[in-house]
């Protein structure tokens, strides 16, 4: 019997009962952890190597002041994207719009003033609309307050 016991793995010869994971379960858990760590490392390395995705955005500053029977709208739109965009339109929702058609490089600003006839005192939303090179529309709103 002693000869047979010497050929068996030590955990089968142990006279006392062990609690916790068996060796097979422990090895399985360690292998699973290793695979997960490899996947996490691959994803982290892949995101570091991958080219930066293009982000698009506009920054809008607008001010409106009463003038004669309407108002003067002063607008500055800055391209905060990392690629060029085409500023296509400015509009005061439900009141006025103007086609623009100006290409803006990253960090470039378009500034202009417009006369808006017939607009009444109140709160308005100005939308600056631009197109990305792949024709996605960017809309950046700004609040306007026209005092009476």
C-alpha positions as CSV (number, residue, x, y, z in Angstrom):
1,X,0.0,0.0,0.0
2,X,2.9,2.3,0.7
3,X,4.2,1.9,-2.9
4,X,0.8,2.9,-4.3
5,X,0.5,5.9,-2.1
6,X,3.9,7.2,-3.2
7,X,2.8,7.3,-6.8
8,X,-0.3,9.3,-6.1
9,X,-0.3,13.0,-6.0
10,X,0.1,14.4,-2.5
11,X,-3.4,15.8,-2.3
12,X,-4.9,12.3,-2.7
13,X,-2.7,10.9,0.1
14,X,-3.6,13.5,2.6
15,X,-5.5,12.0,5.5
16,X,-7.4,15.1,6.5
17,X,-10.2,16.8,4.6
18,X,-9.2,20.1,3.0
19,X,-11.5,23.1,2.6
20,X,-11.5,25.7,-0.2
21,X,-10.8,25.3,-3.9
22,X,-9.5,22.0,-5.3
23,X,-6.3,22.2,-7.3
24,X,-8.2,21.9,-10.6
25,X,-10.5,24.7,-9.7
26,X,-7.6,26.9,-8.5
27,X,-5.7,26.3,-11.8
28,X,-8.9,27.1,-13.8
29,X,-9.4,30.4,-11.8
30,X,-5.7,31.3,-12.4
31,X,-6.0,30.6,-16.2
32,X,-9.2,32.7,-16.4
33,X,-7.5,35.6,-14.6
34,X,-4.5,35.4,-16.9
35,X,-6.8,35.4,-20.0
36,X,-8.7,38.4,-18.7
37,X,-5.5,40.3,-17.9
38,X,-4.2,39.6,-21.5
39,X,-7.5,40.9,-22.9
40,X,-7.4,44.0,-20.8
41,X,-3.7,44.7,-21.8
42,X,-4.6,44.2,-25.5
43,X,-7.5,46.6,-25.3
44,X,-5.4,49.2,-23.5
45,X,-2.6,48.9,-26.0
46,X,-5.0,49.0,-28.9
47,X,-6.6,52.2,-27.7
48,X,-3.2,53.8,-27.2
49,X,-2.1,52.8,-30.7
50,X,-5.4,53.6,-32.4
51,X,-5.5,56.9,-34.3
52,X,-7.4,59.7,-32.5
53,X,-11.0,59.8,-33.5
54,X,-12.3,63.0,-35.0
55,X,-14.4,65.1,-32.7
56,X,-16.6,67.9,-33.9
57,X,-18.0,70.9,-32.2
58,X,-18.7,74.7,-32.3
59,X,-18.4,77.4,-29.7
60,X,-21.0,80.2,-30.2
61,X,-21.0,83.6,-28.7
62,X,-24.0,85.8,-29.6
63,X,-25.4,89.1,-28.5
64,X,-28.6,90.8,-29.6
65,X,-29.4,94.5,-29.1
66,X,-32.5,96.5,-30.0
67,X,-32.1,98.7,-33.1
68,X,-34.9,100.7,-34.9
69,X,-37.8,98.3,-35.6
70,X,-35.7,95.2,-34.9
71,X,-32.3,94.3,-33.5
72,X,-28.7,93.9,-34.4
73,X,-27.3,90.4,-33.9
74,X,-23.6,90.0,-33.3
75,X,-22.3,86.4,-33.6
76,X,-18.9,84.7,-33.3
77,X,-18.7,81.0,-34.1
78,X,-15.4,79.1,-33.4
79,X,-14.6,75.7,-34.8
80,X,-13.5,73.7,-31.7
81,X,-13.1,70.5,-33.8
82,X,-9.9,68.8,-34.7
83,X,-10.9,68.9,-38.4
84,X,-12.4,71.6,-40.7
85,X,-16.2,72.2,-40.8
86,X,-18.4,74.3,-43.1
87,X,-20.5,76.8,-41.2
88,X,-23.7,76.5,-43.2
89,X,-26.4,78.5,-41.4
90,X,-27.3,80.8,-38.5
91,X,-30.8,81.0,-37.4
92,X,-33.0,82.4,-34.6
93,X,-35.5,79.6,-34.2
94,X,-38.9,80.6,-35.6
95,X,-37.8,84.1,-36.5
96,X,-34.8,84.4,-38.9
97,X,-32.2,82.5,-40.7
98,X,-29.2,83.2,-42.9
99,X,-27.1,80.9,-45.1
100,X,-23.4,81.3,-44.5
101,X,-21.3,78.8,-46.4
102,X,-17.9,79.5,-44.8
103,X,-15.2,76.8,-44.2
104,X,-13.6,77.0,-40.8
105,X,-10.3,75.3,-40.0
106,X,-9.7,74.1,-36.4
107,X,-9.7,77.0,-34.0
108,X,-10.8,79.5,-36.7
109,X,-13.6,81.9,-35.9
110,X,-16.4,83.5,-38.0
111,X,-17.7,86.8,-36.7
112,X,-20.4,89.0,-38.3
113,X,-23.3,91.3,-37.3
114,X,-26.8,91.1,-38.9
115,X,-29.8,93.4,-38.8
116,X,-32.9,91.4,-37.8
117,X,-36.0,93.4,-38.8
118,X,-39.3,93.0,-36.9
119,X,-38.0,90.9,-34.0
120,X,-39.7,91.6,-30.7
121,X,-38.2,91.7,-27.2
122,X,-38.0,88.2,-25.6
123,X,-35.9,85.1,-25.2
124,X,-34.7,83.3,-28.3
125,X,-32.5,80.4,-29.3
126,X,-29.8,81.0,-31.9
127,X,-28.6,77.9,-33.7
128,X,-25.2,77.7,-35.6
129,X,-25.3,74.8,-38.0
130,X,-22.2,73.3,-39.6
131,X,-21.4,70.3,-41.8
132,X,-18.4,68.0,-41.2
133,X,-16.4,66.6,-44.2
134,X,-18.5,63.5,-44.1
135,X,-21.8,65.6,-44.1
136,X,-22.8,65.2,-40.5
137,X,-24.7,68.2,-39.2
138,X,-23.5,69.9,-36.1
139,X,-26.0,72.2,-34.3
140,X,-24.8,74.4,-31.5
141,X,-27.5,76.5,-29.7
142,X,-27.0,79.7,-27.8
143,X,-29.6,81.7,-25.8
144,X,-30.4,85.2,-26.7
145,X,-32.2,87.8,-24.6
146,X,-33.6,90.8,-26.5
147,X,-34.6,93.5,-24.0
148,X,-37.4,95.9,-24.8
